[in-house]
Amino acid sequence: MPRRKPRVRLGRDEARRAILEAAEKRLREGGPEAVRVQHVAADLGITDAAIHHHFGSRQGLLEALLRFGGRRIRDELDAILQAWDGEPAGLERVAERIADAYSVQGHARLALWLSLSGWQPTSGGLFEPLVDAVHRARLQAARGNGSPRPRRQDTQYEVALLNVALAAEPLFGPGFLRSVGLDGEPSTQEGFRRWLVRRLAGLLTP
């Protein structure tokens, strides 16, 4: 049982954020199974009941944690895309941020964990700003080259492919790579991610 810190009082919004940040730390270090109400409460010096008051249950805490991470990803992607000049190389920063969220921050495992428990997302659109930015760049490139107007649905499919691959890579990546005769080493996984980005970037050069 973790050692409990001295109890402190926080306002509602402060408390929710502190709980989510403490849960996020445990997610990074040990995956979804490490995010336990009693452990997070001990980390913060609050009661288990306080966490249940804000999130209802451990399941509610995990769902809120996934949304919390999603909002952060969206804010960071928005900042990257606002500075993006439409050149293919700029997509690398986007892919690196998404890969970091899924792998290092643990959100791929959390999403899979929740899905296996029967949870279904009630909102979407996390990567629509990326679709919009890539499609604008595609339209501009097509006009400059006299190419046919690209379909938005194709852009959506490509961004979805990138998203699915980046989410699956930390969960199953080495096995998938070995299944096609690759070695599954970290350098090969990195090469696969870079190949995915080049594939998406290829849409910008019709």
C-alpha positions in Angstrom: 0.0 0.0 0.0 1.5 3.4 -1.0 2.4 5.8 1.8 -0.2 8.5 2.1 0.8 12.2 1.9 -0.6 14.8 4.4 -4.2 15.7 3.4 -4.6 19.0 1.6 -7.7 21.0 0.5 -8.2 22.1 -3.1 -11.0 23.8 -5.0 -13.2 21.7 -7.4 -11.3 22.5 -10.6 -7.9 22.4 -8.9 -8.8 19.0 -7.4 -10.0 17.5 -10.6 -6.9 18.6 -12.4 -4.6 17.4 -9.6 -6.3 14.0 -9.6 -6.0 13.7 -13.4 -2.3 14.7 -13.4 -1.5 12.2 -10.6 -3.4 9.5 -12.5 -1.6 10.5 -15.7 1.8 10.0 -13.9 0.8 6.5 -12.8 -0.4 5.8 -16.4 3.0 6.7 -17.8 4.8 4.6 -15.3 2.7 1.5 -15.1 -0.1 1.5 -17.6 -3.9 1.5 -16.9 -3.6 -1.2 -14.3 -1.5 1.1 -12.2 -4.2 3.8 -12.1 -6.0 2.8 -8.9 -8.2 5.2 -6.9 -6.5 4.4 -3.6 -3.0 4.9 -5.0 -3.9 8.2 -6.7 -5.6 9.4 -3.5 -2.5 8.5 -1.5 -0.3 10.3 -3.9 -2.3 13.5 -3.3 -3.1 13.1 0.3 -6.8 12.9 -0.2 -9.5 10.3 0.5 -10.7 7.7 -1.9 -14.1 9.2 -1.5 -12.9 12.5 -2.8 -11.9 10.9 -6.1 -15.2 9.1 -6.3 -17.0 12.4 -5.6 -15.3 13.9 -8.7 -15.3 10.9 -11.1 -17.9 8.4 -9.7 -15.7 5.3 -10.0 -12.4 4.1 -11.3 -13.9 3.6 -14.7 -15.1 7.2 -14.6 -11.6 8.3 -13.7 -10.0 6.4 -16.6 -12.5 7.8 -19.1 -11.8 11.3 -17.8 -8.1 10.6 -18.0 -8.4 9.7 -21.7 -10.4 12.9 -22.4 -7.8 14.9 -20.4 -5.0 13.6 -22.6 -7.0 14.1 -25.7 -7.6 17.8 -25.0 -3.9 18.2 -24.4 -3.0 16.5 -27.7 -5.5 18.7 -29.5 -4.1 21.9 -28.0 -0.6 21.0 -28.9 -1.5 19.9 -32.4 -3.4 23.2 -32.9 -0.2 25.1 -32.0 1.9 23.0 -34.4 -0.6 23.4 -37.2 -0.9 27.1 -36.8 2.8 27.5 -37.4 2.8 24.9 -40.3 3.7 26.3 -43.7 2.2 23.4 -45.6 5.6 21.8 -46.4 5.7 18.0 -46.0 8.5 18.1 -43.4 6.2 19.8 -41.0 4.1 16.7 -40.7 7.0 15.0 -38.8 6.4 17.1 -35.7 2.7 16.2 -35.8 3.4 12.5 -36.1 6.0 12.7 -33.3 3.5 14.3 -31.0 0.8 11.8 -31.7 3.3 8.9 -31.3 4.5 10.3 -28.0 0.9 10.5 -26.6 0.2 6.9 -27.6 3.5 5.4 -26.6 5.2 7.4 -23.9 2.1 8.9 -22.3 0.3 5.5 -22.4 -2.9 6.6 -24.1 -2.9 3.7 -26.6 -3.0 1.2 -23.8 -5.6 3.3 -21.9 -7.8 3.4 -25.0 -7.5 -0.3 -25.6 -8.2 -1.0 -21.9 -11.3 1.0 -22.0 -12.5 -0.5 -25.3 -12.1 -4.0 -23.9 -14.2 -3.0 -20.9 -17.1 -2.1 -23.3 -16.6 1.7 -23.3 -17.5 3.6 -26.4 -16.5 7.2 -27.1 -19.3 9.7 -27.2 -17.4 12.4 -29.0 -14.9 12.7 -31.8 -13.1 15.1 -34.1 -9.8 15.0 -32.3 -7.8 14.9 -35.5 -10.2 17.0 -37.7 -7.9 20.0 -37.5 -5.1 17.9 -38.9 -7.4 16.7 -41.7 -8.3 20.4 -42.4 -4.7 21.5 -42.5 -3.5 18.6 -44.7 -6.4 19.0 -47.1 -5.9 22.8 -47.5 -2.2 22.0 -48.3 -3.4 19.4 -50.8 -5.8 21.9 -52.5 -3.1 24.5 -52.8 -0.6 22.0 -54.2 -3.1 20.8 -56.7 -3.9 24.3 -57.9 -0.2 25.0 -58.3 0.4 21.9 -60.3 -2.8 22.0 -62.4 -3.8 18.7 -60.9 -7.4 17.5 -60.3 -9.1 18.7 -57.1 -8.3 16.1 -54.4 -11.1 14.4 -52.4 -11.4 15.3 -48.7 -12.4 11.7 -48.0 -9.0 10.5 -49.3 -7.3 12.9 -46.9 -9.5 11.6 -44.0 -8.6 8.0 -44.9 -4.8 8.8 -44.9 -5.0 10.7 -41.6 -7.0 7.8 -40.1 -4.4 5.3 -41.4 -1.6 7.3 -39.7 -3.6 7.5 -36.5 -4.5 3.8 -36.4 -0.9 2.8 -37.2 0.6 5.1 -34.5 -1.9 3.8 -32.0 -1.2 0.2 -32.8 2.5 0.5 -33.0 3.3 0.7 -29.2 0.8 -2.2 -28.6 1.6 -4.6 -31.3 4.3 -2.9 -33.4 7.3 -5.3 -33.0 5.0 -8.3 -33.6 3.5 -6.8 -36.7 6.9 -5.9 -38.1 8.2 -9.4 -37.5 5.2 -10.8 -39.2 6.4 -9.3 -42.5 10.0 -10.3 -42.0 11.3 -7.2 -40.3 13.2 -7.4 -37.1 10.9 -5.3 -34.8 13.9 -3.4 -33.3 13.3 0.2 -32.1 15.2 1.5 -35.1 12.9 -0.4 -37.5 9.8 0.9 -35.6 11.2 4.4 -36.0 11.7 3.7 -39.7 8.2 2.5 -40.0 6.8 5.7 -38.4 8.9 7.8 -40.8 7.6 5.8 -43.7 4.0 6.6 -42.6 4.8 10.3 -42.5 6.3 10.2 -46.0 3.1 8.4 -47.2 1.0 11.2 -45.8 3.4 13.9 -47.1 3.1 12.3 -50.5 -0.5 13.6 -50.7 1.0 17.2 -50.7 3.0 16.6 -53.9 0.5 15.6 -56.6 
